[in-house]
Amino acid sequence: MYPSIRFRRTHGAPRRPLLPALAAALLGLLAPFALTCSAQAAPAFKVLVFSKTAGFRHDSIPAGIAAIQKLGQDNGFGVDATEDSAAFTTANLGQYQAVIWLSTTGDVLDAAQQSAFEQYIRSGGGYAGVHAAADTEYDWPWYGSLVGAYFDSHPAIQQAAVAVEDRTDPATAHLPARWTRTDEWYNYRANPRAQVHVLTALDESSYSGGTMGGDHPNTWCHPYDGGRAWYTGMGHTQESWADPAFTTLVLGGIRTVAGAVSSACDNPIGTTVQGEAWSSQSGVQAAAHAAAHGGATAGYIDNGDWSGYAALDPRTASTVTVRVASAGAGGTIGFHSGSATGPLLGSVAVPVTGSWETFTNVSTPLTSGTAPGLYLTYSGGQGALFDVDDITLTPGSTAPTTTTLQAENWTSQNGVQAADHAGAHGARTAGYIEAGDWIGFAAEDTSHLTRISLRVASAGSGGTTAVHAGSPTGPLLGTVTVPVTGSWDTFTDTAASLTPRAGTGLFLVFNGGGGFLFDVDDLTLTRTG
């Protein structure tokens, strides 16, 4: 085994003391100024707590605001709180490093305020959502992607076990691997795991009423549209805000999205984790190497050692790449799901590179894992085998697919009739549309539906098309604005992003003013995943 490398911390030369009289005089002159500076010291950063509700109102909101204000006082950041959506202007939001949506519900921002918040995030701002932040702004798909998943349902308040998947993150490093607590446990409309970095997940076998099929993330984070996003589904009860374990979780989330600490949350899904940043290991030690990314590796690796990375999820991965160096025997890395003895997903040979400072990349495809957490097992000959600098897990990708349907080929409708138009594809449209009418397509799967484009014409008043899953009154996936085109035979395309929802049945509900609104020629559906 090669020797560890230790560095001696170096200190500057000792300062010469001031003459006692001069020192006393200067201190006397500077003391009032120093006290003034201390009293007026600027906080490290500022956050805005936003708690407006347009639906159910949680009685824990005041406790949450007070707890976050206390976190600010104790940790050197400023906290403002408001329920006034007029605070969402570009100029006002610019003073904050993060905005915390604390159990907001319903439609809380108008179009201009939404635009200002989007611009804030795109300019590098941070978003932290707590509990009912996922029960907010269902008609704003951009927000749905920001928060990560929309609320679907919840059982009664009860005790449950929370699996802490990443115990190296600033928000979760203080928590045990299995955290038992009492709260209101949200089910979500879709599993966000493929789009976010999961920090905690619910063990559905530990309580009743979970509907996520055993994979139930409830705290996560991700970079989004130029900014940072963090969300936890916990925090319903007033008692949560008196629990140091929970408030420390929230503190870590706030500091992460404010950019005050580094976190795996900053990395897009599929980017690199440092080898020495394991969440568990056996036999492995960190080793300092100048040529390594970050200056260190997972080193001193012998046959039978292993290291685990809770932040990596092999269930959505297709390829793994490892940066390695070896002046030892080389060997083999096995990749396992869930534990060091979990299912083998693939393996890769590690060559001898000739020096502990000479690195190369080795890659292999992976089969899909069955549990979160990627574990690397090491095998080879005698002595030191190789060092692992970093690991890159690439998610599987499926090219988006599109399907085009003729609108007049609905399977059900209310108020709509087929209309003949020479400029329409197939020479017909779904026409004679008035406010409140709808059409449905029973066979369409909405599970991976991310975009809809409508070919429309209007010599009427135009309007909007609300896209619903399952029924005309089912969950809203998104809304398309339909312009006036000036003629029933002048067609244009108009589109909107959608939030996928597991299920079958796509319904378009039409809204607008009086009289005929518009015709729909066809609809093009984009599915991802």
N, C-alpha and C positions, 0 to 999 in steps of 0.2 A: 504494500500500500504506500503510495507516495505521501510525503509529509504534508500536513496542513500548513497553510501560509498565514501568518499572523502579522498584523500591522500595528506598530506602536503609535498611539495617538500623540500628535505633536502639539506643543503649546508655544505661544510666542514668548519672547524674552520678557522678564518681569519689568514692570514699569517703575521708574524712579518715583519715590514719594514726593509730593509737593511739600514745600516748607510749611510747617504747621500753621503759622500765622496767615500765610497766603491762602492755604486751604480753607481755613476758617472763614476768612473774609469772602472768598469766592462762594462758599456754600451759603453764607448769609445772604449774599446778593441773589443767588440763583434759586434759593428755596421757594420763595413765593411763586416764581415762574414755573418751577417744577410741579408744584401742587396744582397750579392752574392747568398745566398740560395733562396731568394725570386725570383730573376731573373731567376734562373735555376730550380725552382720548377717543378717537373714532373706533367704532366696532370693526372687527375683522371683515364682516360682511353684513348685509341686511336681508331680511326675508319679509314677505307679506303673507299673512294668514288670511285666507279667504274662506268664509263659512256661510255664504248665502244659500238659502234653501227655497226651492219652489215646489217641493213635495214634502215627504216625511222629514220631520225635524228631530234630530237626535238630542236628547237632553245632556249628552256628554260633551257637547260643543264648548260650553263655558269652561269646563274642566280641561279640555284639550287646549284651548287658547292660553289658559293660565299656565299649564304645564310647558308649553312651547316658549312662553315668555320667560319662565324660570330657566329653561334650558339656555336661552339666549343670555340671561344674566350670568349664569354659571360658566358659560363657555365663550363669552366674548363676542357675541353677534347681536345685532339689533333686530327687534321684532315689532312690526306694525300689524294690526289686525283690522279687518273691515268686512262688512257685508254689503258694501255699496259697489255694484258692478261698474259704476262710473270711474272707479279706480283703474279700470283696464283701458288705459290710453298708452300710446307709445312713450310719451314723455314721462308719465308717472311710473310705469313698469321699469323703465331704464335705471331707476335707483336701486333696484333689488337684484340680488344674485339668485334668488329662488322665490317661487310662489307656492305656498302650501294650500292645497284644496282640502279643507278639513270637513269631511262628511257633508259636502255640498250635495244637493239633490235637485233633479229636474233641469229645466232650461233656464240658466242663470245669466247668460250673456247674450246681447243682441249681436247682429252681424258685424257692426263696426268694432265692438269689443272683442269678438272672436278674432277678427283680423289683426287687432293690436296684439293679442296674446300669441297668435301664430308668429307674428314678426318678432316678438320677444324671444320665443324659443329659437327661431331661426338665427337670431343674433347671439346665441350661446347661453340663453337663460335656462334656469332649472325649474323643474316641476316635481313636487312631492304630493302624491295623492294618498289620503287616508280614508279607509273604510268606504263610506258612501260616495266618495269621489268617483267610484265606478258606477254609481246610480245617477249619473249626471250627463246631460247633453247627448241624448241618444240620437238626435237629428244632426249631429256634427261628427261625421266619420273621422276627420282629422284628430279630434279629441279622443275618440275611441281607440285609435292607434297609439296616441300618446299615453293614455292611462294603461293600455295593454289588453284589457278585456272589460266588457260591460257586465254588471250585476244581472243575475238571472233569478235567484231565489235564495232563501235561507231557512234552516230549521230553527227550533227554539234555542235560546241561549243555553249552552251546556259546556262541559269540560271536554277538551280534545287534546290529542298529542300533535305537536308541530315538529316535523322533521327539519332540522337546520341543515340545508344542503351545502351551503358555503360558510364555513366557520372561520374564514380568513378575511371576510369583508368587514369594513368599519362598522356596519350596522349590526352584524351578527357575531362578531368575534367573541363577545362576552357570553354567548348563549351555549347551553349544553347541546349535544347532538339531538336529543329528544327533549322537547320543551312542552310541559303540560300546563295548560292554562284554560281559563273560562272566558268565552267571548261569544259573539254572534258570528257564525261561520258562513260566509258567502259562497254560493255556487255561481259560476260565471257562464256566460253564453258560449264562450269558446275557450279552449286551453291556450294560453299565450306562450307556452314554453318555447316554441320554435322561433319566436320573435324577441324573446327577452332573456336576461340572465336571472335564473330563479335562485332566490336566497332561502326561502322557507316554503314548505308544502305541508298540507294537512294529511295525516294518516286517517283515511276514511273509515278504517276498521275500528278506530278509537272512539267514534261517536256515531250518532244516527242522523241521517238526512243529507249526507254527501251524495252528489249526483255526477261527479266528474270522472267516474270510472276508475278510480284508484290513483290517478295522476292529477293532483289537486294543488297546483301552485297557489300561494296566497301572499307572498311578498316577492317582489321582483324589481328589476331595474334594466334600463337600456339607454343607449344614446338614441336620440330621435330628432330628425329634421334640423340638425345643427346644435341642439341643446342636449340636456340630460333629463331623464325621467325615472322616478322611483315611486313605487306604490306598495302599500300594505293593506290587506283586507281586514286587519284587526283594528281595535280601537272603538268598538261600539259602546262598551260599558264605561261608566264613570270610573270604576275601579281600575280600568286599564291605565288611566292617566296618573294614578298614584303608584303604579308598579314600576320600579326602577328598571327592570328588565325590558319592559315595553318602551318606556320613554328613552332608554339608551338606544334601542332599535331605531326609533324615530329620529333621534339625534344623529345617528350615523347616516340615515337617509338624507336628512337636511344638509349635512356637511358634504355628502357626496354630490348632490345636485347643485350645490353652491360652488363646487369646484375647490373646496377647502381641503379635501383629502383625495388621494388616488384610490381607485377601486376597479375591480373587474367590470363594474357597471359602465366604465368609460369605453370598454372595448366592444366594437360591433361583434355580433355572434359570428364565431369562426376565426377570430384573431387569436393572438398568441398568449399563452400562459407560461411564465418562467418556471423552469424545472425545479428550482429551489423553493417555489411557492406552493409546496404540497400542503394538503390538508391532513394527511396522515402518511406514515412511512414505516418501514422496517429496515434497519441497517444502513440507510442512506444518510449522508451528511452534506451540508452546504460546503462548497469549495470555491475559494476565490481564484478567478482567472481573468486576466486583463482582456483577453479576446472574447470573453463571453458577453452576451447581451446582459446589461445590468451588472456586469463584473463578477457574477457568481453562477455556479451550476449546481445541479444535484449530482454529487460526486461520491467518491469512496465506495463505488458500487461493486459488490461481490455477488457471486452466484447465489440466487435465492432471495436477494433483497427485492424490495418493491416500494413504490411511491404512489399515492392516490391524490386525485384532484377533483374535489367535490364540485368545483365551478364548471367542469366540463361535462357535457351531457351527450353520451354516445348514442342516445335514442334517435337523434336527428342528424347524426353525422354520416358522411360517406367516405372521408379520407382523413388520415392523420399523418402529420409531418413532424419529425423530431430532429432538432439540431444537436449533433453529437460530436464528441472528440474522443480519441483513444490512443494512448501510448501503451496500453495494456494488451489484453488478449482479445478485445472485441467481444462479440457475443450476439445475443438475441433479445429483443423486447417483445413481450406478449402484452396485448391490450385486452382488458377485461371490463365488464360492465358491473357496477354496483359494489364490488369488493375485489380484493386481490385473488380470490378463488371463484369469482363470478364467471359467467359465460365468456369464453374466449372469442373475441371479435375479429382478431387478426394478429399477425406477428410480422416483424421485420428484422433482417440481419443488420448488425452494426459493424462496419468495417474498422480495421485499425487505420487511423489517420496519421500515425507517426509522431504525434505530439499532443500533449494535453491542451495546447493552445491552437491546434489546427482543427477547425470545425467543418462539418459537412452535414447536409440534410439527407435523411432517409424517410421514405414515405410508403404507405400501403393503404389499400382500400379496407374499409371496415364493414362488417355486417351490422345491422341495427342492434343497438343495445336494448336490454330489457329493463334497465334501472338507471337512475341518474348516477353520475360519478364515473370518471374514467380512471382505471388503475393500470399502472405499468409494472409488469413483473420482469425481472432481469435474470438471464441465465448465460452461462459460458464456462470458461475454464477456471484456472486458479488465479488468485490475486485480483487486482483492480481490473475491471472489464472495460468501462467507458464512463464518460460523463454525459449528462443530459442538460443541455442549455435551455431549450424551450420546446414547447409542444404546441402545435397548431392543429386544431380540430375544425375541419371544413364541413359545414352542414350540407346535407343532400339538397339538391335543387331540382325542381320540376318546372320545365318551361311553361309559362302561362298558356292556357288553351282558350280559344274563343268559340262561341256557338251563336249563330244568328237564327232568330225565329221571326217568322212573319206574324205581325201583331194580330191580324185577322184570324189566325189559327189558334185562338184561345181555346182552352178547355172549359172555361166558365166565364161568365160576364154578368154585369148589371148595368143596363142603360146604354150599352155600346152597340153599334151596328156596323157591319161591313160597308165600306163606301168605295165606289169605283173612281180611280184617278189615274190618268194616263202616265203621270210622272212617277207613280209609285212602283216599287219593285213588285212584280206580279200583278201590277195594275190595280191593286186594292189596298185599303188601309183599315185599321180600326178607327171608325169615324163617328160623327154625331156625338162627340164626347161632351158631357156637361159635368159641372162640379158634383162630386160624389159618386160618379160612375167608376167602374173598375173592370179589369180583365185578369184572368188567372191562367197559369200554366202548371198543371198538377204534377207533371213528371220532372220538373226542374229541381235539381239538388242545390240547396243554398249553402252547403257546408263550406265551400271554398270560393264562394262568389265574392270577388273583390272590386268589380267595376261593371257598370252598365252604360251602354250608349244607345240612344234612341234616335231614329230617323223620323223627323216630324215636319209637319207643315201647319201653318195657322194663318187664316184670314179672320180669325176671331180675336179673342182677348189673351191668348196664351195662358200660362198658368204653371203648375208644378205637377210632377208625378212622384208620388211616394211609393217606395219599393218595400214590400212587406214579405215576410217569410211565413208560410203555413196557411194563411188566410188573409182576407182584406183587412182584418183588425189584428193580425199577428205582429210579431216584433218588427220594428222599422229598421231596415238595413241602410237606407240612405234616401236622398231626395234629389230629383233632377228638375232643373228649371227649364221650362219650354218657352222660347221666345216667339213673338209674332213674326212670321216670315213674309206677310203681305199677300199671300195667295195660297189657296188650298192645293195648288200644284207646284209650289216652290218649297222644296225640301231642304232641310239642314240637319246636321248631327249635333246632339247635345248629350253630355255625359256627366257622370258623377261616380266617385269612389263609394264602395259599399263595405259594410262590416259583415263578414261571414256569420252565418248562424246555422248550426247543425239542423238538418231537416229537409223535407221535400215539399215543394209547392211554392211558386213565385207569383206574387200578386202586385199589379200596378194599380194604384188608386189615384184618381185624377182630381185636381182641385184648381179653383180659379174663380173668376167673376161670373157674370150672367151670360146666358146663351152658349153657343158652341165655342169650345176652348181651342182645340187643336185636333189634328189627326196623328196617329202613330202608324208609321209604315212598317218598321221592323225594329227589333231590339237585339243588340249584340252583347252577349254576356262573356266576361272574362273571369276565368277561374285560375287560382294560383295554389299549387300544392297538391 
